[in-house]
Amino acid sequence: MEMTQTQRLPVPRDVAWGALNDTDVLKQCIPGCESIEPDGENAYLLAMTAAVGPVKARFKGRMVLSDIQAPESYTIQFDGQGGAAGFGKGTARVSLVDQGDETDLTYVVHAQVGGKIAQIGSRLVDGAARKLAEAFFTRFTETVSGGKEAEGQAVNEEADAARADGGDEQQGSEKRKRSWTAWISKS
């Protein structure tokens, strides 16, 4: 499997680099992450729960950072075991490019899966990987920007719901409640 994506972060490159190297931030942003613990120089043990189609498993693995060129890029080598569910291993090249007060984060992932996960089919595995990446970037962007973007989006959705209401307070309240629920589910 190969996956490439670029995400615009609303913070300077140094802030993005610091967050990418902060295990507390990463634990908070990686969906299903239970722990990230240091395991030597530039190496970490990781435990997380992930679902790919009908297969849900707890994975334990190790990731090692190499080719570190602070604050521009590094390579992550990862290897994880999910018991009977299978395994995942590969590399991810992560780079940060200054865009004034913002930063473009680009990654290229080359991964291989085996076991029950591989039997599910590449379309489901690719879809699950993309969904995991989108969830990570949503959380990461919110965390590094201090939640300002997400708060602004929620306020705009509430205002849109109130305008669409046409003046009926009870109906507007119900629409705002649904907007808030939709916003929460995006996180």
N, C-alpha and C positions, 0 to 999 in steps of 0.2 A: 504494500500500500504506500502511496506517496500522496502527501498533502502539502499545499503551499497556500499561505494567506498573508496579507498585510493588513494591519489594524492601526488606525490613527489614534494615538493617545493624547489627551488634552493636557499634557505636562511636558516640561523640558526633559531631555534625554537623561540627565543625571538622576532625576527623580525616578524615571522609569527603570533605569539600571539598578538603583538602590532597591526598588520594590521587587524586581526580578531576582534579587539575591537575598531577599528577606524571607526566611522559612515561615515565619508567622503569616506574612501576607500570602504566600503561596498556598499554605494550608487552608487559609480562609477562602481562597479563590478557586482551587481545584475541586470540582464537584466530586463528592464522595470521599474526599481525603480525610483520613483518620489521624495520620501522623507523618511528620518529616523530621528525621533525626540525623545529626551529623554522623558520618562514618568514615573519618579520615579527612585528608585535605581535599577540598572540592568534591566530596562524595557524600551521598545521603541515602538513608534507608527510608523507604516510603511504604505506607500501608493505605489502601483505598478500596472502596467498594464500587464496582461498575457493573452496568447491565448492557449487554449487547443482544438485542432481540430477546428471546426467551431465557437466555443464559445470564444469570446474575451471580457474581462471585466476589470474594474478597481477595485482592491481589496484594502480594508483598513483593517488593522489588528494591532495586538499587539504581541510583542515577549518579553519573559522574560528569562533572563539568571539565571540558578541555578546550584547547585553543582559545583561551580567555584573552580578549583584547578589550579591557575595560576602557571606557563605558560604551563600546561599540558592538561587541559580539561575543558569542561563545557557542560551543557545541555541547549538547547533552547526549550522553550515551545512556540508554536505559534498558533494563531487563527485569521483567516481572513475571511471577508465577501465581496462577490462580487455582492451584490444585487440579481437580478433575475438569474444570472449565477450560484450562489451557494456559497458554503463555503469550506474552508480547515482548518484543525486543526491537531495538532500532536506535536511530540517531535523529536528533533535531538540531538544525543550525538556526540560531536566533540572532538577529541583527537589529540594531537601533540606528535610525537615521534622523538627525536633527531637522526639524521643519519649523524653525523660529521658536515660538513658545510651545510647540507641540512636537511629537515624536512619532515616526512611523516604525512600528515593530513588525518585522517580517520573519516568518519561520518557514523552513522546509523540513518536513518530516519524512523519513524513510522507515517504515515499520514492517514487521513480520509477525503474524499471529499463528498459533497452532492449537491443537486440541479441539474441543467442542466449539470454541469460538470460530475457528477456521472452517468448520463444517457448516456453519450458518450461512455462509456466502459473503462474498466481498461487498455486495451492495449494502447489506445490513451493517457490516463491520465499518465500512466507509461512512455510512450515515450516522452511526453511533459516535464515531471519532469526530466528525464535523460538529455534531450536537454538543459533545463534550468541549470542543475548542470554543464554540460560540458561547457556551455557559461560562467558561473560564474567562474569556475576554470581556464579557458583560460585567462579571464580578471584579475583574482586575481593573478595568477602566473606572468603575465606580469607586473602588478602593483608592487608587492613585489620585483621582480627582477630588477626593473627599466627599463623594456622593452628590456633588453639585449637579452633574448631568442627570442622574436618576431623579433627584428631587425636582428639578425643572421639568422633566418629562411628566412626573406625577401631577404637578400643579397644572401643566398644560392640559393633560387629560381630564382633570377635574373641571377646568374652565370650559373645555369643549363639551363635556357632559352637561354642565349647567346651562350653556347656551342652547344645546339641543333640546333641553327640557321644555322650553317655551314658558317658563314661569311656574310650573307646578312643583312646589317645594318637595313634596314627598317623592315624586317621580325623579326629580333631580338628585335627591339624596340617594335613591336606589342606584341611579346611573353612576354617581360618584363612587359608591361602594364597589360596584363592578369594576370601575377603572382602577381603583386601588388594588383589588384582588388581581386583576390582569397584570398590574405593575409588579406585584409581589411574585406572581408565578413566573415572570420573566427573569427574576434574579436567580 
